[in-house]
């Protein structure tokens, strides 16, 4: 089941519009647009990601720098 939108509860540590989102430990990072929300952030993935589920971690990178982290609450 491919997902292109992900909502997470967490925080952004730096302002960013575009990030590389790591959604599964062994999967490659996926380019995405990020939007901050009241409780975390929402991602619009450039390419579909498979196996995304609530409770997994979402780690956001700008190059080698972590710019955000959260627990996935929903995916569409």
Beta strands, then each sheet from edge to edge (+ up, - down):
strand 1: 2-12
strand 2: 18-22
strand 3: 30-36
strand 4: 40-50
strand 5: 57-62
strand 6: 65-75
sheet 1: 1+ 4- 3+ 2- 5+ 6- 1+
end
